[in-house]
């Protein structure tokens, strides 16, 4: 059983790992494993350990595939839904294909609809042909594991746990993980990043990886609801938590650090400014924590531009992800590149370019000059940490 992640050192010294991309951050599950009831502690640990196992099994899929794209290819949406039946073997039993009628299984049909909505935003608005831009099938597995409190993209497909739906309502913390369309879109966007910028899942590049998933998760929800930037709630994971939890979602893009404050899950640790950036080793160097900073920059730019956020701000961010950013890009790199893309698209000194500048300035980043203090090196100690195994030993001997 492998609890760590494979770490591949590249010539530039960076640690190109291919970790599991889960929607529920490890610090939240760790808090639950410490503060919850015995059953909640066991469920949190099971989710952490399962995630660790899958991390160990992952392959460097994106790096093994050459990147030429036939942009003349006709984009055809192809969704396939599988049912794991409470087991952990993927993909499971096929239960719905593209064009098939609804199954009546809420999780299966939500996974189907959410994958379709994500495909539509990227295809209709940005001209992208599925996750890899080459017509990749959108494969999803529902009912994964027993009371698995998470959802993840593993490099090839989406997988969703059922949360606590097997428990009495009074004892539930998590609803099923297909319930929030922005979670579905968030995880699928990890696939887009995998095939484009390939942002290393550690420190600032990893937090950018998470942030791009939040950005497009929010935009898919807004696109589906036809909401303007002013009308949207800018929450990630709205509806995931039950009424037993003091939370509006997993993260808030418009107010990082305010999404939850619960005795069992702890308090949302996200900063909204560079002065408060997390500098520790947990969470792969704070990938789910520090994403609040670029999230807030995007929110501010989108709000300043007004209208539908996917039309201008989303297009700027998408082109930067597709064409400009690299595996080790930092927050400042993202600030500089989105500013330049805005100028390319809308003109130097345009309102759009100024909105991007203002968003980054508000979180403590200037688009013109790099910050005086750079991020820690990507190959710092901790690249092969095994938090699930450590937690398991600490709680269960």
Secondary structure as GFF3:
##gff-version 3
##sequence-region A 1 397
A	DSSP	beta_strand	7	9	.	.	.	ID=ss1
A	DSSP	beta_strand	15	17	.	.	.	ID=ss2
A	DSSP	beta_strand	21	22	.	.	.	ID=ss3
A	DSSP	alpha_helix	26	35	.	.	.	ID=ss4
A	DSSP	alpha_helix	38	57	.	.	.	ID=ss5
A	DSSP	alpha_helix	61	64	.	.	.	ID=ss6
A	DSSP	beta_strand	79	83	.	.	.	ID=ss7
A	DSSP	beta_strand	93	97	.	.	.	ID=ss8
A	DSSP	alpha_helix	106	120	.	.	.	ID=ss9
A	DSSP	pi_helix	121	125	.	.	.	ID=ss10
A	DSSP	beta_strand	138	142	.	.	.	ID=ss11
A	DSSP	beta_strand	151	153	.	.	.	ID=ss12
A	DSSP	beta_strand	158	160	.	.	.	ID=ss13
A	DSSP	three_ten_helix	169	171	.	.	.	ID=ss14
A	DSSP	alpha_helix	181	195	.	.	.	ID=ss15
A	DSSP	alpha_helix	203	225	.	.	.	ID=ss16
A	DSSP	beta_strand	235	236	.	.	.	ID=ss17
A	DSSP	beta_strand	251	252	.	.	.	ID=ss18
A	DSSP	beta_strand	261	262	.	.	.	ID=ss19
A	DSSP	beta_strand	266	267	.	.	.	ID=ss20
A	DSSP	three_ten_helix	274	276	.	.	.	ID=ss21
A	DSSP	alpha_helix	282	286	.	.	.	ID=ss22
A	DSSP	alpha_helix	291	305	.	.	.	ID=ss23
A	DSSP	alpha_helix	313	319	.	.	.	ID=ss24
A	DSSP	pi_helix	320	324	.	.	.	ID=ss25
A	DSSP	alpha_helix	331	346	.	.	.	ID=ss26
A	DSSP	alpha_helix	351	362	.	.	.	ID=ss27
A	DSSP	alpha_helix	387	396	.	.	.	ID=ss28
###
